[in-house]
Amino acid sequence: MRARRDLGDDYDSALVDSFLEKVERLIGETVDRRVRRRLAERRTAEARGARRPKADSWAERHGFALITLVLAIALSAIAGALAGLPGMVVTWIGIVGVNAVQAVRLDPGLLPTRRASAASRNAVSRNDG
């Protein structure tokens, strides 16, 4: 504003152009910084995603269950011969437990989370009260 007063009305357009060039440069630098930051974030996310394990195949998902069922025959025979019915029950509880752990490992969504349980309890208690 002082430059405008000192230079007079003849230089108004030159001062405005100079001001607009500075504003454009500052905006351009800000946009460039934001674009570079977002590109870096995207590359980081892609790099992290590349390290994730591949999606489970049918063989991994069902092969484990098939192998445990085949082994269950031998384990049932051994448990039945050595410990009778109680041994077979313990053996099958172990087989079911191992398969349940494997299923949850492959799909964590099978078990409800504590937050969801707490939220549903809170909703029920609010409706009751």
N, C-alpha and C positions, 0 to 999 in steps of 0.2 A: 504494500500500500504506500510505503514511503517512496519507493521507486516511482510509482505512478505520479505521486505529488511532485517529486523532483523533476521527472521527465516531461510531465504535462500530458495533455489529452492526445497528442500526436502518436504516442507510443502505446496506447491502450491495447491494440490488437497484438502487438509484439509481446507485451507483458502477459496477456491472457494465453497466447500460444505457448510461451515459455512455462507458465504455470501448468497448463494442460499436459505438456510433455513430461514434466516432473511427476505429475499425478499418474500418467500412463505408465511411466517407468516403474514407479513404486508398486502400482497394481500388478504389473507384469512380473515383478520380482516376487511378490507375495504369491501369485498364482503358480509360478514356477516352483517355489518352495513347497507348496501344498501338493502339487502334482508329483514332485520327486518323493515326498514323504509317503504319499499313497502308493506309488509304484514300489517303493522299498517295503512297505507293509504287505503288499500283495505278493511280492517275491518271497518274503519271509514266510508268509502263510503257505504258499505253494511248496516251498522247501520243507516246511514242517509236515505238510500233507504227503509229500513224497516219501517221507520216512515212516508213515503209518503202515501197519501191516495190511496186506491185501485182504480183500473181502474173503470170508470163509467160503471154501468150495463145498460142494456136496459131499465129497469124500471126507473132508475134515469134520463136517457137521454130523454126518450119519455113520461114517466109518468107525468112529470111536464107540458108538453104541453097538454096532455089529460085532466089533472085536470083543467088547465086554460080554455080550450075550454068548458068543462062542466060548469064551473062557468060563462063563457061568456054568456051563455043562460040566466041565471038569471040576470046578470048585464045588459045585453042588454034590457031585459024586463023592469027592473026598470028605466034605463036611458031613454028608449023610452017613458015610461009613464010619467016620471017627466020632462024631458027636450026635448023630441022630437028627431029629427034627429041630431042636434048639440050634444046632450048628448050621443047619440049612437056613433058618430064619436070619441068623446073624450074617451069613454069607450074602443072602439076597438084600438085606438092609444095606450092606456095604456096596453091593453092585448098584443098587438104586441111588445111593448117596453119591457115588463117584459119577454116575451119569447126570445127576441133578447139578453137581458142581460144574461139570463140563458144559451143560446147557446154559447155566447162568454166566459162565465165563464167556461163551460165545454170544449171548444175548442178555446183557445186564438188565434190560427192561422187563425181564420175567419176574423180578422181585419188585414189589412196591417200595418206594423210598420212604424214609421216615418223615420227610417234609410233607409228602402227600397224605400220609396217615394222620399226621398232626393237624393238617389243614382240614381233613374230613372230620376229625374229632371235634375241632373247634366249631365247624359249621353245624354239627349235630347239637353241640351244647348250646349254641346261640339260638337254634330253633326250639330247643326244649325250654329255655329260660324265658 
